[in-house]
Amino acid sequence: MKYYNRNTDTLLDETEYIELIEKEAKELYPEYLENTPEDEDPMDFDTYKMKLIEMESDFEVIEE
C-alpha cells in the first residue's frame, strides 16, 4: 500500500507513512496532555496515534 499527498506531491510506502504519523504523534501528544481538562482521562499514546491516523486527510491510500 502507498500513501499519496497531493499538497506536497509526496508518495510514501506504508513504513514511511507509519513513521511520519508516529513522529507527528510524539510531537503533538505532550500538548494534547497539557490541554486535556483535569476532569477527563486522557487517551493513552497508542489511542491518540490511532485518532491521528483516522483524522488524517492529507494522504490518500493508493492500492498497488
C-alpha positions in Angstrom: 0.0 0.0 0.0 1.2 3.5 -0.8 0.1 6.9 0.6 0.0 10.0 -1.6 -0.2 13.6 -0.5 -1.4 15.9 -3.3 -0.4 19.0 -1.5 3.2 18.1 -1.4 3.3 15.6 -4.2 4.7 13.0 -1.8 4.4 9.3 -2.2 5.2 7.2 0.9 5.2 3.4 1.4 3.4 2.0 4.5 6.5 2.0 6.7 7.3 5.7 5.8 3.7 6.7 6.5 3.6 5.0 9.8 6.9 6.6 10.8 5.6 10.0 9.8 2.4 9.5 11.9 4.5 8.2 14.8 6.7 11.3 14.6 3.8 13.7 14.5 2.1 11.9 17.4 5.2 12.2 19.5 5.4 15.9 18.8 1.7 16.6 19.5 1.0 14.3 22.4 2.5 16.4 25.1 0.4 19.4 24.0 -2.7 17.2 24.0 -2.0 16.1 27.6 -1.5 19.7 28.7 -4.8 20.7 27.1 -6.9 17.8 28.4 -9.2 19.0 31.1 -8.4 17.7 34.6 -11.8 16.0 34.9 -11.2 13.9 31.7 -9.0 10.9 31.4 -6.5 11.5 28.6 -6.1 8.9 25.8 -3.0 6.7 26.0 -0.4 7.4 23.3 -1.4 4.5 21.1 -5.1 5.5 21.1 -4.0 9.1 20.4 -1.9 7.9 17.4 -4.8 5.9 16.0 -7.0 9.0 16.3 -4.4 10.9 14.2 -4.5 8.3 11.6 -8.3 8.3 11.5 -8.3 12.1 11.1 -5.5 12.2 8.5 -6.8 13.9 5.4 -3.7 15.0 3.6 -2.8 11.5 2.4 -4.9 9.2 0.3 -4.4 5.4 0.0 -3.1 4.1 -3.3 -3.7 0.4 -3.8 -0.9 -1.3 -5.6 
